[in-house]
Amino acid sequence: MSSLAFIQNINGPEILLIFLIVLLLFGAKRLPELFKSFGKSIREFKKATSEIEDDVRSAMEEEPTKPAAKPVESSKSTDVDDKKSS
């Protein structure tokens, strides 16, 4: 979180300077295309994170299924039966 702390201190002149540098690097013709693809990627990221959140919420709301109880064979009944038949 501390690595993104510098973003809080960006004011108007700094944003204008960043915009001018981007304009010089990519040119005026490619700028709308660049921002359009940037917007699409942000929308896709938000959609993916909301889908993951929904999956986690639905998994937390479901009641866990209990495993079926297995019949327990008692060893005492077989020992008693063995003694009676002897």
DOTOR-312154 format. One record per residue: y, z, x of N, C-alpha, C in turn; residue in one letter; residue number from 1. Coordinates in pm, 1 decimal. Atoms other than C-alpha are relative to their C-alpha. Layout:
REM DOTOR-312154
n_c2 = Y; n_c3 = Z; n_c1 = X; ca_c2 = Y; ca_c3 = Z; ca_c1 = X; c_c2 = Y; c_c3 = Z; c_c1 = X; type = a; seq = NUM .
...
//
This chain:
REM DOTOR-312154
n_c2 = -118.6; n_c3 = 0.0; n_c1 = 81.9; ca_c2 = 0.0; ca_c3 = 0.0; ca_c1 = 0.0; c_c2 = 124.8; c_c3 = 0.0; c_c1 = 86.3; type = m; seq = 1 .
n_c2 = -116.9; n_c3 = -4.4; n_c1 = -86.5; ca_c2 = 236.2; ca_c3 = 68.1; ca_c1 = 286.5; c_c2 = 32.0; c_c3 = -137.0; c_c1 = 60.2; type = s; seq = 2 .
n_c2 = -26.1; n_c3 = 132.5; n_c1 = -54.5; ca_c2 = 195.7; ca_c3 = -291.2; ca_c1 = 407.1; c_c2 = 87.0; c_c3 = -83.6; c_c1 = -93.4; type = s; seq = 3 .
n_c2 = -82.2; n_c3 = 73.1; n_c1 = 95.5; ca_c2 = 365.4; ca_c3 = -416.2; ca_c1 = 88.5; c_c2 = 130.8; c_c3 = 72.0; c_c1 = -30.5; type = l; seq = 4 .
n_c2 = -120.5; n_c3 = -77.8; n_c1 = 26.2; ca_c2 = 647.0; ca_c3 = -160.7; ca_c1 = 104.7; c_c2 = 126.7; c_c3 = -79.0; c_c1 = 28.6; type = a; seq = 5 .
n_c2 = -119.6; n_c3 = 77.5; n_c1 = -32.2; ca_c2 = 888.5; ca_c3 = -415.1; ca_c1 = 253.8; c_c2 = 46.7; c_c3 = -85.0; c_c1 = -117.4; type = f; seq = 6 .
n_c2 = -36.9; n_c3 = 82.8; n_c1 = 114.7; ca_c2 = 885.7; ca_c3 = -612.5; ca_c1 = -73.4; c_c2 = 104.2; c_c3 = 71.1; c_c1 = -86.6; type = i; seq = 7 .
n_c2 = -94.6; n_c3 = -75.5; n_c1 = 80.6; ca_c2 = 1081.8; ca_c3 = -335.0; ca_c1 = -244.2; c_c2 = 141.8; c_c3 = -13.0; c_c1 = 53.0; type = q; seq = 8 .
n_c2 = -132.2; n_c3 = 6.5; n_c1 = -61.1; ca_c2 = 1371.8; ca_c3 = -385.2; ca_c1 = -4.4; c_c2 = 58.5; c_c3 = -140.9; c_c1 = 3.3; type = n; seq = 9 .
n_c2 = -52.5; n_c3 = 136.8; n_c1 = 1.0; ca_c2 = 1419.0; ca_c3 = -759.6; ca_c1 = -66.3; c_c2 = 106.9; c_c3 = -10.3; c_c1 = -108.1; type = i; seq = 10 .
n_c2 = -111.9; n_c3 = 15.6; n_c1 = 92.5; ca_c2 = 1757.0; ca_c3 = -830.0; ca_c1 = -227.9; c_c2 = 29.0; c_c3 = -147.9; c_c1 = -21.3; type = n; seq = 11 .
n_c2 = -38.1; n_c3 = 137.4; n_c1 = 31.8; ca_c2 = 1930.6; ca_c3 = -1146.3; ca_c1 = -349.1; c_c2 = 16.0; c_c3 = -90.8; c_c1 = 120.0; type = g; seq = 12 .
n_c2 = -18.5; n_c3 = 89.1; n_c1 = -115.3; ca_c2 = 2040.4; ca_c3 = -1285.0; ca_c1 = -10.9; c_c2 = -131.0; c_c3 = -31.4; c_c1 = 73.2; type = p; seq = 13 .
n_c2 = 128.1; n_c3 = 23.6; n_c1 = -67.6; ca_c2 = 1692.6; ca_c3 = -1243.3; ca_c1 = 137.2; c_c2 = -86.8; c_c3 = -98.3; c_c1 = -79.0; type = e; seq = 14 .
n_c2 = 76.9; n_c3 = 93.3; n_c1 = 84.1; ca_c2 = 1531.6; ca_c3 = -1422.3; ca_c1 = -158.3; c_c2 = 57.3; c_c3 = -141.0; c_c1 = 13.5; type = i; seq = 15 .
n_c2 = -64.5; n_c3 = 129.9; n_c1 = -17.6; ca_c2 = 1785.2; ca_c3 = -1705.2; ca_c1 = -124.3; c_c2 = -37.5; c_c3 = -61.8; c_c1 = 134.6; type = l; seq = 16 .
n_c2 = 37.9; n_c3 = 48.7; n_c1 = -132.4; ca_c2 = 1706.7; ca_c3 = -1734.9; ca_c1 = 247.3; c_c2 = -145.7; c_c3 = -47.8; c_c1 = 0.7; type = l; seq = 17 .
n_c2 = 141.7; n_c3 = 40.3; n_c1 = 8.7; ca_c2 = 1331.4; ca_c3 = -1747.9; ca_c1 = 177.2; c_c2 = -11.9; c_c3 = -130.5; c_c1 = -77.2; type = i; seq = 18 .
n_c2 = 3.2; n_c3 = 122.8; n_c1 = 78.6; ca_c2 = 1389.1; ca_c3 = -2014.5; ca_c1 = -89.8; c_c2 = 49.1; c_c3 = -119.6; c_c1 = 81.1; type = f; seq = 19 .
n_c2 = -51.8; n_c3 = 109.9; n_c1 = -83.0; ca_c2 = 1595.3; ca_c3 = -2226.4; ca_c1 = 151.4; c_c2 = -100.0; c_c3 = -40.0; c_c1 = 108.4; type = l; seq = 20 .
n_c2 = 101.2; n_c3 = 31.5; n_c1 = -102.0; ca_c2 = 1326.5; ca_c3 = -2201.9; ca_c1 = 420.2; c_c2 = -115.7; c_c3 = -77.7; c_c1 = -62.5; type = i; seq = 21 .
n_c2 = 107.5; n_c3 = 71.7; n_c1 = 69.9; ca_c2 = 1060.0; ca_c3 = -2308.3; ca_c1 = 168.4; c_c2 = 46.5; c_c3 = -141.0; c_c1 = -34.7; type = v; seq = 22 .
n_c2 = -55.7; n_c3 = 131.6; n_c1 = 32.5; ca_c2 = 1285.1; ca_c3 = -2594.3; ca_c1 = 58.6; c_c2 = 1.4; c_c3 = -91.3; c_c1 = 122.4; type = l; seq = 23 .
n_c2 = -0.1; n_c3 = 80.6; n_c1 = -121.9; ca_c2 = 1323.0; ca_c3 = -2711.8; ca_c1 = 418.0; c_c2 = -141.4; c_c3 = -37.0; c_c1 = 43.7; type = l; seq = 24 .
n_c2 = 137.6; n_c3 = 27.8; n_c1 = -43.9; ca_c2 = 950.2; ca_c3 = -2685.9; ca_c1 = 488.6; c_c2 = -70.7; c_c3 = -101.9; c_c1 = -89.2; type = l; seq = 25 .
n_c2 = 77.4; n_c3 = 83.4; n_c1 = 91.2; ca_c2 = 818.6; ca_c3 = -2857.8; ca_c1 = 176.3; c_c2 = 78.5; c_c3 = -113.9; c_c1 = -61.5; type = f; seq = 26 .
n_c2 = -80.3; n_c3 = 107.5; n_c1 = 55.9; ca_c2 = 1108.0; ca_c3 = -3074.9; ca_c1 = 59.8; c_c2 = 21.9; c_c3 = 18.6; c_c1 = -149.0; type = g; seq = 27 .
n_c2 = -39.1; n_c3 = -15.8; n_c1 = 140.9; ca_c2 = 1273.2; ca_c3 = -3106.4; ca_c1 = -281.1; c_c2 = -100.3; c_c3 = -64.5; c_c1 = -94.8; type = a; seq = 28 .
n_c2 = 94.3; n_c3 = 68.9; n_c1 = 87.8; ca_c2 = 1010.6; ca_c3 = -3346.0; ca_c1 = -420.1; c_c2 = -128.4; c_c3 = 79.3; c_c1 = -21.4; type = k; seq = 29 .
n_c2 = 126.5; n_c3 = -73.6; n_c1 = 10.0; ca_c2 = 711.3; ca_c3 = -3122.6; ca_c1 = -349.7; c_c2 = 18.2; c_c3 = 141.1; c_c1 = -55.3; type = r; seq = 30 .
n_c2 = -24.6; n_c3 = -136.6; n_c1 = 43.5; ca_c2 = 877.6; ca_c3 = -2796.9; ca_c1 = -457.0; c_c2 = -47.2; c_c3 = 27.3; c_c1 = -142.9; type = l; seq = 31 .
n_c2 = 51.1; n_c3 = -26.2; n_c1 = 135.6; ca_c2 = 811.1; ca_c3 = -2826.6; ca_c1 = -835.1; c_c2 = -152.9; c_c3 = -2.6; c_c1 = -6.4; type = p; seq = 32 .
n_c2 = 146.2; n_c3 = 8.9; n_c1 = -4.6; ca_c2 = 452.8; ca_c3 = -2930.3; ca_c1 = -764.3; c_c2 = -59.3; c_c3 = 125.8; c_c1 = 63.4; type = e; seq = 33 .
n_c2 = 45.6; n_c3 = -119.9; n_c1 = -68.5; ca_c2 = 411.2; ca_c3 = -2635.0; ca_c1 = -529.0; c_c2 = 6.4; c_c3 = 122.2; c_c1 = -91.8; type = l; seq = 34 .
n_c2 = -15.0; n_c3 = -114.5; n_c1 = 89.5; ca_c2 = 545.3; ca_c3 = -2381.6; ca_c1 = -780.5; c_c2 = -90.9; c_c3 = -11.8; c_c1 = -122.3; type = f; seq = 35 .
n_c2 = 91.0; n_c3 = 19.9; n_c1 = 112.8; ca_c2 = 337.5; ca_c3 = -2535.4; ca_c1 = -1059.9; c_c2 = -141.1; c_c3 = 42.8; c_c1 = 37.9; type = k; seq = 36 .
n_c2 = 133.9; n_c3 = -40.7; n_c1 = -44.0; ca_c2 = 16.6; ca_c3 = -2492.1; ca_c1 = -861.2; c_c2 = -6.5; c_c3 = 149.7; c_c1 = 28.1; type = s; seq = 37 .
n_c2 = -7.0; n_c3 = -144.7; n_c1 = -22.4; ca_c2 = 127.8; ca_c3 = -2141.9; ca_c1 = -762.2; c_c2 = -11.0; c_c3 = 75.1; c_c1 = -132.3; type = f; seq = 38 .
n_c2 = 7.0; n_c3 = -61.2; n_c1 = 133.0; ca_c2 = 177.7; ca_c3 = -2053.7; ca_c1 = -1131.3; c_c2 = -139.2; c_c3 = -9.0; c_c1 = -59.3; type = g; seq = 39 .
n_c2 = 137.4; n_c3 = 15.3; n_c1 = 50.0; ca_c2 = -164.6; ca_c3 = -2193.5; ca_c1 = -1221.6; c_c2 = -95.4; c_c3 = 96.7; c_c1 = 68.5; type = k; seq = 40 .
n_c2 = 89.1; n_c3 = -90.9; n_c1 = -71.4; ca_c2 = -332.4; ca_c3 = -1989.4; ca_c1 = -951.7; c_c2 = 22.7; c_c3 = 144.8; c_c1 = -41.9; type = s; seq = 41 .
n_c2 = -27.5; n_c3 = -135.8; n_c1 = 47.5; ca_c2 = -157.9; ca_c3 = -1670.7; ca_c1 = -1068.7; c_c2 = -60.8; c_c3 = 20.5; c_c1 = -138.9; type = i; seq = 42 .
n_c2 = 61.3; n_c3 = -10.9; n_c1 = 133.9; ca_c2 = -266.2; ca_c3 = -1738.4; ca_c1 = -1430.1; c_c2 = -150.8; c_c3 = 13.2; c_c1 = 9.5; type = r; seq = 43 .
n_c2 = 145.7; n_c3 = -5.2; n_c1 = -17.6; ca_c2 = -624.0; ca_c3 = -1798.2; ca_c1 = -1316.7; c_c2 = -42.7; c_c3 = 136.2; c_c1 = 54.6; type = e; seq = 44 .
n_c2 = 30.8; n_c3 = -131.4; n_c1 = -55.6; ca_c2 = -621.0; ca_c3 = -1477.1; ca_c1 = -1113.9; c_c2 = 10.8; c_c3 = 108.2; c_c1 = -106.6; type = f; seq = 45 .
n_c2 = -15.8; n_c3 = -97.8; n_c1 = 107.1; ca_c2 = -489.1; ca_c3 = -1275.3; ca_c1 = -1409.5; c_c2 = -112.8; c_c3 = -11.8; c_c1 = -101.6; type = k; seq = 46 .
n_c2 = 109.2; n_c3 = 21.7; n_c1 = 94.6; ca_c2 = -752.3; ca_c3 = -1432.1; ca_c1 = -1636.7; c_c2 = -130.0; c_c3 = 58.4; c_c1 = 54.1; type = k; seq = 47 .
n_c2 = 122.3; n_c3 = -52.1; n_c1 = -60.8; ca_c2 = -1030.9; ca_c3 = -1343.0; ca_c1 = -1394.7; c_c2 = 0.5; c_c3 = 152.2; c_c1 = 3.3; type = a; seq = 48 .
n_c2 = -5.3; n_c3 = -146.2; n_c1 = -4.4; ca_c2 = -912.0; ca_c3 = -984.8; ca_c1 = -1354.9; c_c2 = -13.2; c_c3 = 59.2; c_c1 = -139.9; type = t; seq = 49 .
n_c2 = 14.2; n_c3 = -52.5; n_c1 = 136.3; ca_c2 = -882.5; ca_c3 = -937.5; ca_c1 = -1731.9; c_c2 = -143.2; c_c3 = -14.2; c_c1 = -49.0; type = s; seq = 50 .
n_c2 = 140.4; n_c3 = 15.0; n_c1 = 37.2; ca_c2 = -1235.7; ca_c3 = -1074.5; ca_c1 = -1779.6; c_c2 = -85.8; c_c3 = 108.5; c_c1 = 64.5; type = e; seq = 51 .
n_c2 = 75.4; n_c3 = -105.4; n_c1 = -69.1; ca_c2 = -1368.5; ca_c3 = -829.9; ca_c1 = -1522.0; c_c2 = 27.3; c_c3 = 135.4; c_c1 = -65.7; type = i; seq = 52 .
n_c2 = -33.8; n_c3 = -124.8; n_c1 = 67.8; ca_c2 = -1181.0; ca_c3 = -543.6; ca_c1 = -1690.0; c_c2 = -72.5; c_c3 = 10.4; c_c1 = -133.2; type = e; seq = 53 .
n_c2 = 70.8; n_c3 = -0.1; n_c1 = 128.2; ca_c2 = -1329.5; ca_c3 = -642.6; ca_c1 = -2027.1; c_c2 = -148.4; c_c3 = 26.2; c_c1 = 18.7; type = d; seq = 54 .
n_c2 = 142.0; n_c3 = -22.3; n_c1 = -27.0; ca_c2 = -1679.4; ca_c3 = -655.1; ca_c1 = -1879.5; c_c2 = -27.7; c_c3 = 145.7; c_c1 = 34.7; type = d; seq = 55 .
n_c2 = 18.2; n_c3 = -140.5; n_c1 = -38.9; ca_c2 = -1639.3; ca_c3 = -310.3; ca_c1 = -1725.4; c_c2 = 17.1; c_c3 = 90.6; c_c1 = -120.8; type = v; seq = 56 .
n_c2 = -22.1; n_c3 = -82.2; n_c1 = 119.6; ca_c2 = -1499.3; ca_c3 = -164.2; ca_c1 = -2047.2; c_c2 = -117.1; c_c3 = -10.4; c_c1 = -97.0; type = r; seq = 57 .
n_c2 = 112.6; n_c3 = 15.9; n_c1 = 92.7; ca_c2 = -1779.1; ca_c3 = -310.8; ca_c1 = -2259.0; c_c2 = -126.2; c_c3 = 65.5; c_c1 = 55.6; type = s; seq = 58 .
n_c2 = 116.9; n_c3 = -65.1; n_c1 = -59.9; ca_c2 = -2039.0; ca_c3 = -183.2; ca_c1 = -2012.5; c_c2 = 11.7; c_c3 = 151.4; c_c1 = -11.2; type = a; seq = 59 .
n_c2 = -18.6; n_c3 = -144.2; n_c1 = 11.8; ca_c2 = -1888.2; ca_c3 = 164.8; ca_c1 = -2027.8; c_c2 = -16.3; c_c3 = 46.7; c_c1 = -144.3; type = m; seq = 60 .
n_c2 = 11.3; n_c3 = -37.6; n_c1 = 140.2; ca_c2 = -1884.5; ca_c3 = 163.7; ca_c1 = -2409.5; c_c2 = -143.7; c_c3 = -4.4; c_c1 = -51.3; type = e; seq = 61 .
n_c2 = 139.7; n_c3 = 9.9; n_c1 = 43.3; ca_c2 = -2250.7; ca_c3 = 66.7; ca_c1 = -2443.8; c_c2 = -73.7; c_c3 = 129.2; c_c1 = 31.8; type = e; seq = 62 .
n_c2 = 81.9; n_c3 = -117.2; n_c1 = -25.6; ca_c2 = -2493.4; ca_c3 = 351.8; ca_c1 = -2479.6; c_c2 = -115.5; c_c3 = -41.3; c_c1 = 90.0; type = e; seq = 63 .
n_c2 = 112.5; n_c3 = 35.9; n_c1 = -87.1; ca_c2 = -2751.7; ca_c3 = 356.1; ca_c1 = -2205.1; c_c2 = -131.1; c_c3 = 9.8; c_c1 = -77.9; type = p; seq = 64 .
n_c2 = 129.0; n_c3 = -1.5; n_c1 = 67.8; ca_c2 = -3098.4; ca_c3 = 272.6; ca_c1 = -2327.9; c_c2 = -93.2; c_c3 = 94.6; c_c1 = 72.8; type = t; seq = 65 .
n_c2 = 91.8; n_c3 = -96.0; n_c1 = -59.4; ca_c2 = -3351.7; ca_c3 = 545.8; ca_c1 = -2275.1; c_c2 = -135.1; c_c3 = -68.0; c_c1 = 17.7; type = k; seq = 66 .
n_c2 = 131.4; n_c3 = 60.2; n_c1 = -19.4; ca_c2 = -3683.9; ca_c3 = 440.5; ca_c1 = -2125.7; c_c2 = -99.9; c_c3 = 61.1; c_c1 = -96.5; type = p; seq = 67 .
n_c2 = 102.0; n_c3 = -47.6; n_c1 = 93.4; ca_c2 = -3981.0; ca_c3 = 468.5; ca_c1 = -2358.2; c_c2 = -86.3; c_c3 = 105.1; c_c1 = 67.8; type = a; seq = 68 .
n_c2 = 80.2; n_c3 = -109.0; n_c1 = -55.0; ca_c2 = -4179.0; ca_c3 = 786.1; ca_c1 = -2311.9; c_c2 = -145.0; c_c3 = -45.4; c_c1 = 14.1; type = a; seq = 69 .
n_c2 = 139.2; n_c3 = 36.0; n_c1 = -25.0; ca_c2 = -4520.9; ca_c3 = 731.4; ca_c1 = -2157.4; c_c2 = -88.5; c_c3 = 116.1; c_c1 = -43.7; type = k; seq = 70 .
n_c2 = 90.8; n_c3 = -109.4; n_c1 = 37.1; ca_c2 = -4814.1; ca_c3 = 928.4; ca_c1 = -2299.1; c_c2 = -56.2; c_c3 = 64.3; c_c1 = 126.1; type = p; seq = 71 .
n_c2 = 45.3; n_c3 = -74.8; n_c1 = -116.2; ca_c2 = -4913.9; ca_c3 = 1198.3; ca_c1 = -2058.3; c_c2 = -145.5; c_c3 = 37.0; c_c1 = -19.7; type = v; seq = 72 .
n_c2 = 141.0; n_c3 = -36.5; n_c1 = 5.6; ca_c2 = -5281.3; ca_c3 = 1234.2; ca_c1 = -1988.3; c_c2 = -16.4; c_c3 = 134.4; c_c1 = 68.4; type = e; seq = 73 .
n_c2 = 17.5; n_c3 = -131.7; n_c1 = -60.3; ca_c2 = -5373.4; ca_c3 = 1591.6; ca_c1 = -1930.5; c_c2 = -133.2; c_c3 = 4.1; c_c1 = 72.8; type = s; seq = 74 .
n_c2 = 122.6; n_c3 = -10.0; n_c1 = -78.9; ca_c2 = -5628.2; ca_c3 = 1660.2; ca_c1 = -1662.0; c_c2 = -86.5; c_c3 = 114.8; c_c1 = -48.7; type = s; seq = 75 .
n_c2 = 77.4; n_c3 = -113.4; n_c1 = 50.8; ca_c2 = -5736.4; ca_c3 = 1984.6; ca_c1 = -1836.2; c_c2 = -103.2; c_c3 = -45.2; c_c1 = -102.0; type = k; seq = 76 .
n_c2 = 94.8; n_c3 = 43.5; n_c1 = 102.5; ca_c2 = -5900.0; ca_c3 = 1804.4; ca_c1 = -2128.8; c_c2 = -118.4; c_c3 = -72.9; c_c1 = 62.2; type = s; seq = 77 .
n_c2 = 112.2; n_c3 = 68.7; n_c1 = -63.7; ca_c2 = -6110.8; ca_c3 = 1589.1; ca_c1 = -1898.9; c_c2 = -86.2; c_c3 = 98.7; c_c1 = 77.2; type = t; seq = 78 .
n_c2 = 75.9; n_c3 = -100.6; n_c1 = -72.3; ca_c2 = -6210.6; ca_c3 = 1891.6; ca_c1 = -1689.8; c_c2 = -87.8; c_c3 = 79.3; c_c1 = -97.1; type = d; seq = 79 .
n_c2 = 76.1; n_c3 = -76.2; n_c1 = 99.4; ca_c2 = -6321.1; ca_c3 = 2079.7; ca_c1 = -2003.0; c_c2 = -113.9; c_c3 = -84.1; c_c1 = -52.0; type = v; seq = 80 .
n_c2 = 105.0; n_c3 = 89.0; n_c1 = 50.6; ca_c2 = -6515.5; ca_c3 = 1778.5; ca_c1 = -2131.4; c_c2 = -109.5; c_c3 = -17.5; c_c1 = 103.8; type = d; seq = 81 .
n_c2 = 99.4; n_c3 = 14.4; n_c1 = -106.2; ca_c2 = -6687.5; ca_c3 = 1739.0; ca_c1 = -1792.8; c_c2 = -87.2; c_c3 = 124.6; c_c1 = 8.3; type = d; seq = 82 .
n_c2 = 76.9; n_c3 = -123.6; n_c1 = -9.2; ca_c2 = -6792.8; ca_c3 = 2104.8; ca_c1 = -1792.0; c_c2 = -95.0; c_c3 = 14.0; c_c1 = -117.6; type = k; seq = 83 .
n_c2 = 84.7; n_c3 = -9.9; n_c1 = 118.0; ca_c2 = -6930.1; ca_c3 = 2084.3; ca_c1 = -2147.6; c_c2 = -119.5; c_c3 = -93.2; c_c1 = 8.7; type = k; seq = 84 .
n_c2 = 109.9; n_c3 = 95.5; n_c1 = -6.6; ca_c2 = -7142.7; ca_c3 = 1780.4; ca_c1 = -2077.0; c_c2 = -97.1; c_c3 = 33.2; c_c1 = 110.1; type = s; seq = 85 .
n_c2 = 90.5; n_c3 = -35.9; n_c1 = -107.5; ca_c2 = -7295.3; ca_c3 = 1936.6; ca_c1 = -1764.9; c_c2 = -98.8; c_c3 = 103.5; c_c1 = -36.0; type = s; seq = 86 .
//
